[in-house]
Amino acid sequence: MLRDKFREFSRDTSSIGQERVDAVNGLADALIAAGHSENATVAEWKDGLNEAWADLLELMDTRSQMLAASYELHRFFHDARETLAQVQHKQQQLPEEVGRDLNTAEAMQRMHSAYEHDIQALSAQVRQVQEDAGRLAKAYAGEKAADIRRHEQAVSQAWAELRGSSQGRRRLLLDTVDKFRFLRAVRDLLLWMDGVRLQIEGQERPR
């Protein structure tokens, strides 16, 4: 990766360069201390060398910061696209069937609880995208800032739709289970009443 290669290059260059600059500075100091006839020239060259070295260090630092910022921006776009794809995939996995009877409806309810647990794990990724977008949008302007906001809005909108769909299905399954439980209770009560009626009708009639 370019960022890592430049970081290694910068570290090696700084280390080697500093040794060489220190050596030349030491030589210049020795010449000046010995009362060399060209003291002024030596001091001037020493100052020029140190200034050039400081400029080079600043250039490497600026380049390093630019590469780090570029890497962070590209990573944000990658993470946002990945999170959006995962959210959309979970939306597609949401079934419409609610069950034909109480047993299947309750089974669907259990499956949906597991599904909700799965999508809850995505909330941390969505939140990270939102936080990164808020931070990066302050560092960029124009087209890049607009692109950051577009990616964040796409993720946030898809996440809101997924949560809404999931909550709607949970309510639908609750209503379905309640309906089947009610129907079962009614059926059991009718069977009981039929049994009581048979007992009454089976008793010997008074003469």
N, C-alpha and C positions, 0 to 999 in steps of 0.2 A: 504494500500500500504506500502511495506517495507520501502521505503524512508521516508514516513510521520511518520511511527511508530518509526523509528530510530531517526528522528528529535525530536519527543516528548520525547523519552527515553533520548536522549542526553541533551535536555533542562532541564528535571527533575533531571537527574544525576548531571549535572553541578551545578544546584542551591542547591540541598541537599548537595552534596559533598563539595562545597565551604563553606557552613555554618559550616560543621563539621571540615574542615581543618582550618578555621578561629578560631573556638573554641579551637582546640588543639594548634594552634599557640599562641593564647592569654594565654593559660595555661602555655605554655613553656616560653613565655616572662615574665609572672608573677614569675615563679620559678627562672629564671635567675636574674630578678630584685631583688628578695628577697635574693639573694646570696646563693642559694642552693649549697650543697656540691658537687652535681654531675652536675654542670653547663655545663661542657664540653660535658658530655654525652647527657644532655638535648638538647644542641645546635646542636649536631651531629644528634640526632634523628629528630629534627625539620627540619634540612636541608634535610635529607633523605626523610622525609614525603612530603615536598614541591616539591622535585625533582620527586618523584613518582606520585604526583598529576599532575604536569606539563606534565609528560609522558602520563598519562591517558587522559588528555585533548587533547593532540596532537593526540593520537590514535583515539579518538572519532571524532576529526575534519577530520582526514585523511579518516576514514570510511565514514563520512558524504559526503565528496567530491567524494569518489568513487561511492557511491550510487547515488549521483546527476548526475554524469557523465554517469553512466549506464542507469539511467532513461532517460536522454536526448538522448542517442543513440537509445534506444528502441522507444522513441517517434518519433525520426526522421524516423526510418524504418517504423513505423506505418503510419505516415503522408505521406511518399513517396508512400507507397503502396496504400493508400486511394486516393491520388491525381492521381496516374497512372490509377486507376480503373475509376475515374470520367472522365478523359481525353479520355480513350478508349471508355467509354459509349457514350460520345458526338460524337466520331468518328462514332460509329455504328448508331447514330441517323440521320446522314447526308443522306438525300434522294438523289436519282438519277434523279427522274422525274423533268422535267423543264416546263411542261405545254403544253396543246394542242392548246391554242389560247392566245390572248393578255390578257384576263381577268385572266385566270388561271396562266399564266406566271407572271403577276404582283402580284397575290396573293402569289405565291411561293417566289417572291422577298421580299414581306413584311414578310413572315414567316422566310426567311433567315436572315433578319435584326434583328429580335427578337432572332434568334438562335445565331447570332454573339454577341449580347449583353450578352446572357447567358454564352457563352464560355469566354468572356472577364473577367467575374467574377472569372474564374479559374486562370487567369494570376497571381493574387496575391499569390495563393497557390503554383503555380509552382515556382515563384520567391523566396518564402520563403524556399521551398525545396532546391533550388540552393544555397541560402545564407547559410542555415544550413549545407549543405554538404561541402561547402568551409571552413566553420569554424571548423567543426568536423574532416575533413580530416587532418587538421594540428595537431590535438590533438592525432590522432591514426596513427599506422603504420601497415604494413603487411596486413594480411587477412581482418581485420576490415576496414582499410582504403580503400582497394580494394572493399569491400562490399558497403561502403558508396558511392564510385564513381559509382559502377554499378547501384545502386538505382537512383542516380541523373541523370545518362545518360539515363536510361530507361524513366524517366519522361520527360527529355528535348527532347529526340527523339520523343516520342509520342506527345508532345506539338507542336513541329515543324511540324510534319505530319498533325496534326489537323488543325493548322493555314493554312498550304499549301492547304489542301483539302477545307477548308472554303473559302479561297481567290479564288481558282479555280472555286468553285461553284458560287461565286458571279459574277465572270467574265462571266461564262457560262449563268447565268440568265440575266445579262445585255445584252449580245449578243442576247439571245432569245427574250427578250422584244423588243429590237431594230428591230429585224427581223420581228416580228409580227406587230409592228407599221409601218414599211415600207410596208409590205404587205397590211395592212389596208389602208394606204395612196394611194397605187397603185389601190386597189379595188375601193376606193371612187372616184379617178380620172377617172377610166374607166367608172364607173357608170355615172359620170357627163358628160363625153364625149359621152356616149350612149344617154343621155338625150338631149344634144345639137344636135346630129345627127338626133334624132327623130323630134326635133323642125324644123330643116332645111328641112328634108324630108317631114314634114307635111305641110309646107307652099305651097301655090298655085303656080304652075309652070307658068312662063310667056308664053303667047300665041304668 
